Structures are given as structure tokens and as C-alpha cells.
Amino acid sequence: MANTHNVTEFIFLGLSSNREVQKVCFVAFLLLYTAIVLGNGLILLVLVTSRSLASPMYFLLGYLSFVEICYSSTTAPKLISDSLAERKAISLEGCMTQLFFIHFFGGTESFLLVMMAYDRYVAICKPLHYAAIMNRWACAALVGMAWVGGFVHSFAQILLVFHLPFCGPNVIDHYFCDTLPLLRLACSDTFLIGLLIVTNAGTLSLICFLVLLASYAVILLHLRTRSSEGRRKALSTCGSHITVVTLFFGPCIFIYLRPSATLSVDKVVAVFYTVITPPLNPVIYSLRNAEVKKAVERLWLRTVRLDEK
């Protein structure tokens, strides 16, 4: 790496240069990251300890919670510490590592959300065949495909950026290392690489988003013959899921479908899918579920009894 790059570190501009705004960001993002870890960690603990939550839906949900923690941990701790730092620096190796893992976990989460939508489609539209279709091996295969898909997506991203020559300047107008801000610092023509990134990241986000919307549309159409109460609950659940999916994929599509330029607002938009959406997932996918709430209550009662002893 030292033979191809003169730059050995990058400097982040962060979200704001105003010290008062930075202090507010420090408190806000610290609270959000704590909510991400505690919320998703609680869901993981409940799913592992509760025997009643052994269906494929909860199997996929457990992996989603784990990926959410890993995904946010690639950017949030650095963002929090940099909020109070005068010099927001990261080494070249650290930058490439962060770039790899944010796309690895982000890609894995995208595929997991699609797998979860497929699980709901089978459960609602093909209930008699649900146990046969979503058996243990099928669930393991779906999760494995999500991890492999995330790795292939991330490896393609890092491969496109790794061999670019960086000879200065080294200031990144962002709060984490990403492909498009790094392209602006490269000492070579990056138009073709920008198009490849759009094909890889932008198109992937758009396709996953459209597939998710289509799956929820099919589910709602299938429920049109159900009772009004059943349709109301389905509309509430699907509406909540679509909201989270839109908050995650919308900013990704906005950022990665523009190969020729990056905007200063991109780093603000990126906050939605790196910090804001992850704490919403436990609430939307888990804590609004009656079975999960009962499992949380049982876990709490067991904990209280142990403390009393």
C-alpha cells in the first residue's frame, strides 16, 4: 500500500465545524448508539433464551439485530469520539478497513431485509406450506446467502478503491470512509470506477428496495379477502416495515445513484442509514410483536427473581 499511495492518513471534516453543534452531536449520537446496542442486544438475548421464539421469522430477526450492532459499530464510535476531537484523523489502513466493513454489514442487512420479507410472504400467502418451505436448512441457506452477498458486494467496493492513487489532498468531507468521497481525492480519472460503484451499490440498493415494496404489495393484496381487523393489523405492520425500509434504502439510493458528483448534504443523509434507522428496527420488528413483548417480560421477571435471591 505504501508503494502506491503517498497519503498515509485522511482527515474527516465531520458533520459540522461549529463546536456547539459538535457537542450536541456527541450527546445525540452517544444516546442513539447506546439505544442501538441495548435495543438489539436485548432482542438477541431474548431470542437466544426464549424457547417459544424458535420460528424462522425470529431466526432471521436475531441475525438482523446482530448485523445492526456490527453495522453501526463501524461508524458510530468514531463519529462520537470525533465530535469532541480537534483533529479527526484515520489511517489509510483504518480507512480501507472501515470502508470494507460498512459495505459488508450494510450489504448483509439489505439482503436480510429481503429474506425477512420473503419469510412473511410465505407465512401469509402460503401458510399450509410454510413449515416445509422455511425449514431449518432453508433458513440457514438464506442467512448464508445474505452473508455471502454482503461480502461479495463489499469486496467489489474495496477492490475498486484500493488501487486508486492517493497523492493529496487528504481531507474527506464526510464522517466516515466511503467510496464516493474517496474518489474525489484520487489522483486519476475515476469516471469509470464511479459508474461501477453505481452498478454495484446504487443498483443493489434500488433492486432490494423495489423487491421489498413488491413483496409487501403482494402481501397486502393477498389480505384483501381477510377481515377488516386482519387488514388493519397487516396495514399497520407493513406500514411500519416500509417506513424503516425507506429510511434505510432511500438515502442509499440518493447517494449511490450519482456517480459524477458528491454533495455536502450526503454526509447528513448518511446519518439516516448508519445511526437513525438501526435503533428503530428493534421497536418496529420486535417490541411491537406480542410474542416478543411477552418473552421480554418473562426474561425481566426471571432477572428480578434472581436478584431477590
Legacy VTK file of the C-alpha trace (Angstrom):
# vtk DataFile Version 3.0
C-alpha trace
ASCII
DATASET POLYDATA
POINTS 309 float
0.000 0.000 0.000
2.862 2.371 0.801
4.238 1.895 -2.722
1.021 3.096 -4.413
-0.122 5.862 -2.025
1.655 8.992 -0.818
-1.166 9.680 1.627
-0.854 7.740 4.894
-3.893 9.175 6.670
-7.126 11.026 5.984
-8.753 13.899 7.866
-12.529 13.999 8.304
-14.377 17.313 8.234
-17.224 15.724 10.177
-20.824 16.899 10.230
-20.064 20.425 11.432
-17.156 22.679 12.369
-19.224 24.520 14.994
-18.117 23.474 18.490
-21.588 23.848 19.994
-23.132 21.743 17.232
-20.398 19.147 17.745
-21.256 18.898 21.453
-24.915 18.378 20.604
-23.909 15.716 18.073
-21.771 13.982 20.694
-24.693 13.651 23.125
-27.251 12.747 20.434
-25.139 10.094 18.725
-23.962 8.643 22.038
-27.597 8.164 23.068
-28.515 6.711 19.662
-25.589 4.286 19.660
-26.427 3.206 23.217
-30.008 2.578 22.096
-28.746 0.555 19.127
-26.548 -1.701 21.263
-29.005 -2.106 24.148
-32.108 -2.484 21.959
-30.658 -5.000 19.510
-28.695 -6.697 22.299
-31.928 -7.174 24.262
-33.628 -8.706 21.227
-30.696 -11.082 20.747
-30.748 -12.097 24.417
-34.499 -12.706 24.357
-34.338 -14.755 21.158
-31.481 -16.897 22.492
-33.059 -17.565 25.898
-36.703 -17.998 24.868
-37.736 -21.415 23.549
-41.071 -20.080 22.295
-39.356 -17.829 19.746
-37.911 -20.517 17.519
-39.731 -19.797 14.262
-37.883 -18.803 11.074
-39.048 -15.192 11.471
-37.251 -14.852 14.806
-34.241 -16.752 13.481
-33.833 -14.100 10.777
-34.635 -11.325 13.237
-31.806 -12.436 15.509
-29.286 -12.138 12.696
-30.706 -8.742 11.738
-30.170 -7.482 15.309
-26.599 -8.806 15.323
-25.815 -7.192 11.962
-27.334 -3.887 13.137
-24.934 -3.751 16.085
-21.942 -4.563 13.876
-23.044 -2.150 11.146
-23.443 0.818 13.481
-20.205 -0.019 15.287
-18.219 0.585 12.101
-19.081 4.315 12.105
-20.807 5.435 15.319
-17.898 5.094 17.832
-15.560 7.034 15.533
-18.253 9.653 14.895
-18.858 10.055 18.640
-15.184 10.398 19.524
-14.524 12.771 16.612
-17.345 15.055 17.770
-15.086 16.288 20.576
-11.770 15.951 18.737
-9.869 18.858 17.232
-8.251 16.643 14.592
-10.418 13.908 13.106
-7.828 11.597 11.554
-7.862 7.988 10.366
-5.003 5.970 8.890
-5.097 4.727 5.311
-5.346 1.136 6.525
-8.076 2.074 9.009
-9.977 3.891 6.278
-9.923 0.871 3.972
-10.956 -1.406 6.839
-13.881 0.850 7.728
-14.885 1.032 4.065
-14.917 -2.759 3.794
-16.930 -3.450 6.919
-19.553 -0.759 6.432
-20.369 -2.158 2.993
-20.088 -5.743 4.244
-22.589 -5.295 7.078
-24.703 -2.846 5.064
-24.975 -5.281 2.156
-25.729 -8.171 4.519
-28.500 -6.152 6.179
-30.005 -5.313 2.784
-30.205 -8.985 1.850
-31.521 -9.960 5.305
-34.384 -7.476 4.968
-35.274 -9.083 1.635
-35.111 -12.557 3.231
-37.401 -11.408 6.053
-39.914 -10.041 3.548
-39.825 -13.397 1.730
-40.449 -15.183 5.036
-43.535 -13.000 5.680
-44.733 -13.620 2.113
-44.570 -17.392 2.566
-46.182 -17.243 6.022
-49.151 -15.154 4.826
-49.622 -16.283 1.229
-48.644 -19.958 1.571
-49.428 -20.837 5.216
-50.025 -24.560 4.582
-46.565 -24.943 3.023
-44.736 -22.578 5.379
-43.129 -25.268 7.549
-41.910 -27.183 4.504
-40.579 -24.140 2.642
-39.000 -22.330 5.603
-37.365 -25.336 7.247
-34.141 -25.174 9.243
-31.886 -25.768 6.255
-33.702 -23.194 4.134
-33.307 -20.580 6.871
-29.604 -21.368 7.218
-29.206 -21.122 3.440
-30.980 -17.727 3.342
-28.764 -16.328 6.089
-25.668 -17.770 4.412
-26.670 -16.169 1.118
-27.081 -12.813 2.880
-23.570 -13.006 4.398
-22.019 -14.121 1.102
-23.884 -11.403 -0.796
-22.659 -8.774 1.660
-19.086 -10.000 1.330
-19.150 -10.013 -2.486
-20.652 -6.520 -2.533
-18.071 -5.183 -0.068
-15.133 -6.913 -1.768
-16.134 -5.300 -5.067
-16.236 -1.872 -3.395
-12.832 -2.206 -1.740
-11.326 -3.612 -4.940
-12.454 -0.550 -6.891
-10.967 1.909 -4.382
-7.905 0.091 -3.039
-5.723 0.533 -6.130
-6.547 4.215 -6.661
-3.505 6.505 -6.222
-3.891 8.973 -3.318
-1.216 11.661 -3.504
-3.029 14.541 -1.783
-5.077 16.313 -0.575
-6.242 14.027 2.209
-9.290 15.863 3.620
-12.588 13.919 3.373
-15.782 15.946 3.546
-17.549 13.210 5.498
-17.544 11.496 8.899
-16.515 8.032 7.679
-14.619 6.483 4.774
-16.853 5.756 1.817
-16.242 5.113 -1.847
-17.586 8.317 -3.413
-15.779 10.802 -1.103
-12.554 8.842 -1.657
-12.963 9.062 -5.438
-12.736 12.852 -5.180
-9.277 12.544 -3.597
-7.805 10.123 -6.149
-5.055 11.390 -8.462
-6.523 9.738 -11.556
-9.647 9.658 -13.696
-12.394 7.927 -11.671
-15.381 8.251 -14.017
-15.425 4.555 -14.948
-14.949 3.490 -11.328
-17.829 5.785 -10.364
-20.068 4.018 -12.862
-19.036 0.634 -11.479
-19.832 1.798 -7.943
-23.282 2.884 -9.109
-23.775 -0.537 -10.704
-22.659 -2.270 -7.528
-24.035 -0.145 -4.675
-26.719 2.064 -6.210
-28.375 -0.586 -8.326
-28.202 -3.121 -5.484
-29.965 -0.704 -3.107
-32.615 0.138 -5.700
-33.325 -3.505 -6.580
-33.581 -4.567 -2.914
-35.897 -1.643 -2.198
-38.173 -2.428 -5.149
-38.268 -6.131 -4.255
-39.259 -5.267 -0.689
-42.006 -2.908 -1.838
-43.292 -5.522 -4.289
-43.357 -8.218 -1.598
-45.352 -6.030 0.776
-47.730 -5.093 -2.061
-48.362 -8.789 -2.803
-48.960 -9.470 0.891
-51.487 -6.635 1.155
-53.280 -7.779 -1.996
-53.471 -11.295 -0.593
-55.045 -9.965 2.605
-57.838 -8.101 0.823
-60.179 -11.043 1.500
-59.399 -11.108 5.213
-61.460 -9.432 7.920
-61.222 -5.685 8.451
-59.373 -6.254 11.719
-56.841 -8.518 9.990
-56.316 -5.980 7.214
-55.861 -3.203 9.768
-53.156 -5.126 11.618
-51.447 -6.073 8.342
-51.520 -2.475 7.127
-50.053 -1.294 10.432
-47.256 -3.890 10.342
-46.418 -3.445 6.662
-46.587 0.340 7.005
-44.064 0.267 9.854
-41.764 -2.064 7.929
-41.953 0.070 4.789
-41.090 3.153 6.854
-37.905 1.528 8.197
-37.001 0.135 4.778
-37.476 3.570 3.183
-35.302 5.259 5.827
-32.572 2.690 5.157
-32.661 2.352 1.379
-33.859 5.853 0.446
-30.634 7.619 1.497
-28.522 4.820 -0.025
-30.268 5.213 -3.369
-29.938 9.002 -3.192
-26.188 8.810 -2.540
-25.027 5.897 -4.688
-27.016 6.586 -7.850
-24.998 9.753 -8.592
-21.583 8.699 -9.970
-20.401 12.069 -11.231
-20.575 14.143 -8.053
-20.970 14.041 -4.303
-22.842 16.678 -2.354
-22.058 18.143 1.057
-25.534 17.060 2.164
-24.609 13.418 1.546
-22.980 13.071 4.963
-26.150 14.337 6.631
-28.274 11.946 4.560
-25.930 9.075 5.509
-26.809 9.610 9.186
-30.224 8.070 8.491
-28.964 4.628 7.445
-25.934 4.483 9.761
-27.309 5.844 13.053
-31.044 6.641 12.951
-32.563 3.504 11.366
-30.719 0.849 13.483
-32.390 1.794 16.810
-35.795 1.755 15.094
-35.532 -1.877 13.979
-35.919 -3.426 17.476
-39.038 -1.326 18.031
-40.621 -1.920 14.629
-39.711 -5.580 14.102
-39.698 -6.826 17.698
-41.145 -4.758 20.512
-44.441 -4.224 18.638
-44.754 -8.018 18.452
-46.875 -9.560 21.229
-44.788 -12.751 21.477
-41.543 -10.798 21.798
-43.032 -8.489 24.427
-44.159 -11.490 26.481
-40.683 -13.036 26.173
-39.109 -9.754 27.346
-41.463 -9.703 30.331
-40.566 -13.316 31.233
-36.863 -12.513 30.973
-37.346 -9.466 33.201
-39.252 -11.487 35.819
-36.536 -14.176 35.856
-33.887 -11.489 36.306
-35.802 -9.866 39.186
-36.253 -13.201 40.940
-32.547 -13.976 40.657
-31.721 -10.554 42.126
-34.087 -11.173 45.030
-32.378 -14.457 45.816
LINES 1 310
309 0 1 2 3 4 5 6 7 8 9 10 11 12 13 14 15 16 17 18 19 20 21 22 23 24 25 26 27 28 29 30 31 32 33 34 35 36 37 38 39 40 41 42 43 44 45 46 47 48 49 50 51 52 53 54 55 56 57 58 59 60 61 62 63 64 65 66 67 68 69 70 71 72 73 74 75 76 77 78 79 80 81 82 83 84 85 86 87 88 89 90 91 92 93 94 95 96 97 98 99 100 101 102 103 104 105 106 107 108 109 110 111 112 113 114 115 116 117 118 119 120 121 122 123 124 125 126 127 128 129 130 131 132 133 134 135 136 137 138 139 140 141 142 143 144 145 146 147 148 149 150 151 152 153 154 155 156 157 158 159 160 161 162 163 164 165 166 167 168 169 170 171 172 173 174 175 176 177 178 179 180 181 182 183 184 185 186 187 188 189 190 191 192 193 194 195 196 197 198 199 200 201 202 203 204 205 206 207 208 209 210 211 212 213 214 215 216 217 218 219 220 221 222 223 224 225 226 227 228 229 230 231 232 233 234 235 236 237 238 239 240 241 242 243 244 245 246 247 248 249 250 251 252 253 254 255 256 257 258 259 260 261 262 263 264 265 266 267 268 269 270 271 272 273 274 275 276 277 278 279 280 281 282 283 284 285 286 287 288 289 290 291 292 293 294 295 296 297 298 299 300 301 302 303 304 305 306 307 308
